[in-house]
Amino acid sequence: MDYNNVKKVISQRQSLFAQQMAENASIEKNKLLQLLELANYAPSHRRTEPWRFVVFQNKEKNTFFRKLASIYKSNTSNEYFDEKKFHKIEKKSKNVAAVIAICMNRCPKESVPVFEEQWAVACPVQNMLLGMKSLGIIGYWSTPKMAFSNEMKSFLELEGNNQCMGFLQLGISKEGLPEIPRKENNPIEEKISWR
Ligand SMILES: Cc1cc2nc3c(=O)[nH]c(=O)nc-3n(C[C@H](O)[C@H](O)[C@H](O)COP(=O)(O)O)c2cc1C
């Protein structure tokens, strides 16, 4: 295994958003499955494998965005409700080709703390973010407040202490989209203290 190859894949990962996605594009189920296969290589304490995914494509994806917008409406007081934002959520369905709802399945025995299960669900998400480019897919992890609502929980049919942890919004890059320079993170040296 070559460090530079691994670094290349990791350092070139980039979140790209709905405005960078081509309208009315689709992603074949087989490609989504390849992406999800990468997810399943993630680690988890006591091998609880708490990651679960609900995939929305085609018409179901439109239903998803309508639901997201309706949850925004029902969970926002009149004072803060923004009609433009409501329509913006619905319209995302034009550019986003598929949505993967990221869910945490709480181990029934609760053999590890809930935060460990949440951390373990972030690992497969990163695996997918890393794999997207190789499959010609762009996207990002989105965590709107609506993801954590009871309405979303029942829409996703999550029972008990299972949780939604956001959505992987996936699409195909607009044709001729210029390379968007990656915003560099602050240097790692600033984040380490050596003892
Ligand atoms: C846990 C988590 C939640 C995120 N939630 C959102 C979100 O709700 N909306 C959004 O636009 N981006 C969200 N992002 C993506 C970030 O905007 C993105 O990672 C950040 O801008 C850094 O860019 P990069 O991914 O290209 O390095 C989230 C990322 C993570 C890890």
The ligand as an SDF file (V2000), in Angstrom:
LIG
                    3D

 31 33  0  0  0  0  0  0  0  0999 V2000
  -21.1030   16.1740   10.2930 C   0  0  0  0  0  0  0  0  0  0  0  0
  -21.1460   17.1020    9.1050 C   0  0  0  0  0  0  0  0  0  0  0  0
  -22.2900   17.8220    8.8600 C   0  0  0  0  0  0  0  0  0  0  0  0
  -22.3720   18.6810    7.7540 C   0  0  0  0  0  0  0  0  0  0  0  0
  -23.5310   19.3690    7.5330 N   0  0  0  0  0  0  0  0  0  0  0  0
  -23.6090   20.2160    6.4820 C   0  0  0  0  0  0  0  0  0  0  0  0
  -24.8080   20.9320    6.2180 C   0  0  0  0  0  0  0  0  0  0  0  0
  -25.8180   20.7970    6.9180 O   0  0  0  0  0  0  0  0  0  0  0  0
  -24.8270   21.7820    5.1650 N   0  0  0  0  0  0  0  0  0  0  0  0
  -23.7390   21.9460    4.3470 C   0  0  0  0  0  0  0  0  0  0  0  0
  -23.8110   22.7370    3.4110 O   0  0  0  0  0  0  0  0  0  0  0  0
  -22.5990   21.2420    4.5410 N   0  0  0  0  0  0  0  0  0  0  0  0
  -22.5150   20.3880    5.5960 C   0  0  0  0  0  0  0  0  0  0  0  0
  -21.3640   19.6580    5.7810 N   0  0  0  0  0  0  0  0  0  0  0  0
  -20.2740   19.7340    4.7820 C   0  0  0  0  0  0  0  0  0  0  0  0
  -19.3460   20.8660    5.0880 C   0  0  0  0  0  0  0  0  0  0  0  0
  -19.9170   22.0800    4.6230 O   0  0  0  0  0  0  0  0  0  0  0  0
  -17.9800   20.6420    4.4090 C   0  0  0  0  0  0  0  0  0  0  0  0
  -17.4250   19.4330    4.8480 O   0  0  0  0  0  0  0  0  0  0  0  0
  -17.0480   21.7940    4.7320 C   0  0  0  0  0  0  0  0  0  0  0  0
  -17.4550   22.9350    4.0520 O   0  0  0  0  0  0  0  0  0  0  0  0
  -15.6010   21.4990    4.3550 C   0  0  0  0  0  0  0  0  0  0  0  0
  -15.4660   21.3030    2.9880 O   0  0  0  0  0  0  0  0  0  0  0  0
  -14.8190   19.9650    2.4010 P   0  0  0  0  0  0  0  0  0  0  0  0
  -15.7570   18.8340    2.7830 O   0  0  0  0  0  0  0  0  0  0  0  0
  -14.7630   20.1930    0.9170 O   0  0  0  0  0  0  0  0  0  0  0  0
  -13.4740   19.7700    3.0180 O   0  0  0  0  0  0  0  0  0  0  0  0
  -21.2590   18.8140    6.8910 C   0  0  0  0  0  0  0  0  0  0  0  0
  -20.1020   18.0670    7.1450 C   0  0  0  0  0  0  0  0  0  0  0  0
  -20.0440   17.2220    8.2310 C   0  0  0  0  0  0  0  0  0  0  0  0
  -18.7890   16.4170    8.4750 C   0  0  0  0  0  0  0  0  0  0  0  0
  1  2  1  0
  2  3  1  0
  2 30  2  0
  3  4  2  0
  4  5  1  0
  4 28  1  0
  5  6  2  0
  6  7  1  0
  6 13  1  0
  7  8  2  0
  7  9  1  0
  9 10  1  0
 10 11  2  0
 10 12  1  0
 12 13  2  0
 13 14  1  0
 14 15  1  0
 14 28  1  0
 15 16  1  0
 16 17  1  0
 16 18  1  0
 18 19  1  0
 18 20  1  0
 20 21  1  0
 20 22  1  0
 22 23  1  0
 23 24  1  0
 24 25  2  0
 24 26  1  0
 24 27  1  0
 28 29  2  0
 29 30  1  0
 30 31  1  0
M  END
$$$$
